[in-house]
């Protein structure tokens, strides 16, 4: 099969482009999506490369063939998810596109602390309804809202056309970065085989990557701060096959527990803003110094460098800022969106492929290896592409999309209660 432009870039960056072009078979089925950008190709390529990387790590270089219908269900999993028969509410009332005084903005207020910050930005009390927020947004310029939001921790993105974003300083930095940044950051002997993963990610992209690793046989322990509760349905939708624990790394006892976990981990995956975990000694260089031979990986919104590196961001915001929203506009004036949160899902699967490839390299050659990706870099690649069981009655999720030889049709473990597991390895 000929990989799409984005998939081909990722496969080449991970050093198995030739194998991927030989071993990724034409997908079966069809997508129910309509989009101007080749989001279907992006989706199938990401799942295929994650599947192939896992198969090669297992020593099984057989062709992989993904099913477009399963991929579509997984990428749109929030539409499939049912909890006690009910669908989740995917978007908070203050999340969405809104008219500013001179254009459009997109807000993200799904987490309570982000909603509080947005209300503070708009000068609204906790009990003020959406109509007041609409009026407050309409009274201010899009640029002012975007910049002021970044200063106070709210999340607002100004909707731009692709050509406008390309002229932005952050866009230029993103465009010159590798689609997957992989670097050796220290010497270490090859580590014995093992696949224990500490998952310090949230929302979608990072948890998708670590879910792939769990499906590949890793023991994945997700670690969250009790001060940042996760949205329950998102955890259930992306936590299949993992365990979840709570540790406050600001507390000496919990930090010591975490260091004990690190001493036996093979992979650490983070999904916070670049530098956000530095005070806990979790920068890749620090981890490599304390625990030589670790594979570290991270996913961010805007990349590791540039004036926006430390800004908060989500798939929907990156779509709005990068120009995707206007490419997908239904009328050329009103912003639109991809049919699914494809930047999140695809980046997650690509990151899983990168982690698996890095783990294989560590076992063969040694070293501490770091892998980085960003939603903005995936968006740039897409925009420049030329490609056309908890209780069954209580929880329904999309099936796993991976297609490596022997891949299960269903998740062996569909996920448990967020933060309920002990901070220890099982094996």
Secondary structure, DSSP 8 states (H G I E B T S, - for coil): ----HHHHHHHHHTT-HHHHHHHB---BS------SS-HHHHHHHHHHHHHHHHHHHTT----B--BHHHHHHHHTHHHH-EETTB----S-TT-EEEEETTEEEEE---SHHHHHHHHHHHT--TT--HHHHHHHHHTS-HHHHHHHHHHHT--EEE---HHHHHTSHHHHHHHHS-SSEEEEEE------S--EEEEE--TTHHHHHHHHHHHTT-EEEEEE-TTS---HHHHHHH-TT-EEEE--TTSHHHHHHHHHHHHH-SEEEE-S-TTTTGGGT-SHHHHHHHSTT-EEEEEESS-SSSTTTTS---HHHHHHHHTHHHHT-SSSSS----SS-HHHHHHHHHHHHHHHHHHHHHHHH-SEEEEEEEHHHHHHHHHT-------TTTEE-------STT--SS-S-----TT-S-SS---
